[in-house]
């Protein structure tokens, strides 16, 4: 009642002081006298080896009256000094004999605590030497693993204890007598003795729960099986650690089942899932990593066979030695496979694999430490003396390197994804470029075909019309016919236009140099035939610049239109200057028109519209007698 009303901080201090007092009292109350006076026990007393005797029996005696007839001997001979039960002892039965006396005149009540873990705990009383045994019943409301002993004043009796250890390697036989008033404090002190490890374990379980959520979320979103396998591995590890801490010192049927069987099966399930995770996460296959592939497959086979054999022995046999052999052999196989995985992984010189290998180094190293402590005879009294603590350190190291490896893998996948997108983009651009080239080639081929057809079909016909009209003129010298003259002029004009169209359509002429040559040829022919004085200024060096057919044609037709205007204005003197800069090609025409004649606005508008079609322009300075055509090259 005092503890319930004390604040938590004071309660913790009181528990600690009480636990220390109990240890001192236990030492003080331990005696070499084989008869134990329960009236002298005020808190708890750890029984010395001289105060009781032990028999290790292979079978359970059906007749309880045969129990006193067993050959009892000192626990120092029958059991290890540390009290940790090893090897065959965990598959047998312990019979303990102790003599109790109540030297006070008042009734006394006390509890016997044998240690842990015992799934069968019975207490028998023999009042008279050689008399019959009676079973001491369980008192309602008592704590599990504690057996109540009640004695009247000046009473004495011999008590026999039957204990059946659980089939595990952490059983400890350390009998204590605990005063009734100290019962709950003793129970809490026993559990709090492992408090530091439990706190550490619960923290690790919380981290593992986050890993479970993280892995399962990745599986749901990315549908990558390696995250599902890691989720199962983390769940198995978290379940083992949580139940180890939560059920510590509990003798419930579930905890006994968990300690004897379920924790080992969860361990095997976690290992199998971890192997599946390694295969997927590291892309291990028979062709890429043949030795690692074989190692993982054979280890998985051993795990499956061990799980089946362990289950068969546990449910259908009492052969604890077989269970121990399977467990130890498999642990050695797992350690050997871990070492082989480390060696083979380091030989690959793969950074992602190195991260996983370092996680396996943590598991193997701390796993070996944990196995050594489990097999050692000493007590696990401190955090650093617990086998579970080092097993947990191995898990922490493993998933820490897993996260580093996952970060590295995600970064590499992001880089590869960007490279793949860039390659896809370049490929698509290449296809689009090739498509444009194909369309352009088709267009150029069609232009060449049309120009060839016009030259072959129309050119020949127009030339024939021109020749026939000239012959007709010669034969009718006596009488000039204006119609024949018009036919000749029209044929000449149409032939010139057709030649200009053919010239603009041929792809072999798509160069600035060809345009200048064509303008030069036209200028000489046109101005000479029309008796217009002119000066043509052409640059000495013409760069190799592409000029598409539509640009050449519109620029030439604009120049031709201006030439026709100069003829109509009866220009007396004309200067044509062609200029080339890094970005511009220009034709500057300076003229001197006959008084009374001027260039019409309609004509300049036609030229301006043609130049706009090729992103060029016309600079009209008719007042000073200059017209300039400019186009970007």
HELIX and SHEET records of a PDB file:
HELIX    1   1 UNK A    2  UNK A    5  1                                   4    
HELIX    2   2 UNK A    8  UNK A   29  1                                  22    
HELIX    3   3 UNK A   38  UNK A   40  5                                   3    
HELIX    4   4 UNK A   49  UNK A   51  5                                   3    
HELIX    5   5 UNK A   64  UNK A   69  5                                   6    
HELIX    6   6 UNK A   75  UNK A   78  1                                   4    
HELIX    7   7 UNK A   87  UNK A   91  5                                   5    
HELIX    8   8 UNK A  180  UNK A  182  5                                   3    
HELIX    9   9 UNK A  183  UNK A  192  1                                  10    
HELIX   10  10 UNK A  195  UNK A  222  1                                  28    
HELIX   11  11 UNK A  225  UNK A  246  1                                  22    
HELIX   12  12 UNK A  253  UNK A  257  1                                   5    
HELIX   13  13 UNK A  258  UNK A  262  3                                   5    
HELIX   14  14 UNK A  263  UNK A  281  1                                  19    
HELIX   15  15 UNK A  290  UNK A  316  1                                  27    
HELIX   16  16 UNK A  320  UNK A  347  1                                  28    
HELIX   17  17 UNK A  351  UNK A  375  1                                  25    
HELIX   18  18 UNK A  383  UNK A  385  5                                   3    
HELIX   19  19 UNK A  387  UNK A  453  1                                  67    
HELIX   20  20 UNK A  454  UNK A  458  3                                   5    
HELIX   21  21 UNK A  459  UNK A  475  1                                  17    
HELIX   22  22 UNK A  482  UNK A  505  1                                  24    
HELIX   23  23 UNK A  507  UNK A  509  5                                   3    
HELIX   24  24 UNK A  512  UNK A  529  1                                  18    
HELIX   25  25 UNK A  549  UNK A  568  1                                  20    
HELIX   26  26 UNK A  601  UNK A  613  1                                  13    
HELIX   27  27 UNK A  622  UNK A  624  5                                   3    
SHEET    1   A 4 UNK A  35  UNK A  37  0                                        
SHEET    2   A 4 UNK A  93  UNK A 101  1                                        
SHEET    3   A 4 UNK A  52  UNK A  57 -1                                        
SHEET    4   A 4 UNK A  73  UNK A  74 -1                                        
SHEET    1   B 5 UNK A  35  UNK A  37  0                                        
SHEET    2   B 5 UNK A  93  UNK A 101  1                                        
SHEET    3   B 5 UNK A 156  UNK A 165 -1                                        
SHEET    4   B 5 UNK A 118  UNK A 126 -1                                        
SHEET    5   B 5 UNK A 134  UNK A 135 -1                                        
SHEET    1   C 4 UNK A  44  UNK A  46  0                                        
SHEET    2   C 4 UNK A 172  UNK A 179 -1                                        
SHEET    3   C 4 UNK A 108  UNK A 116 -1                                        
SHEET    4   C 4 UNK A 146  UNK A 151 -1                                        
SHEET    1   D 5 UNK A 534  UNK A 537  0                                        
SHEET    2   D 5 UNK A 573  UNK A 580  1                                        
SHEET    3   D 5 UNK A 584  UNK A 592 -1                                        
SHEET    4   D 5 UNK A 626  UNK A 632 -1                                        
SHEET    5   D 5 UNK A 617  UNK A 621 -1                                        
END                                                                             
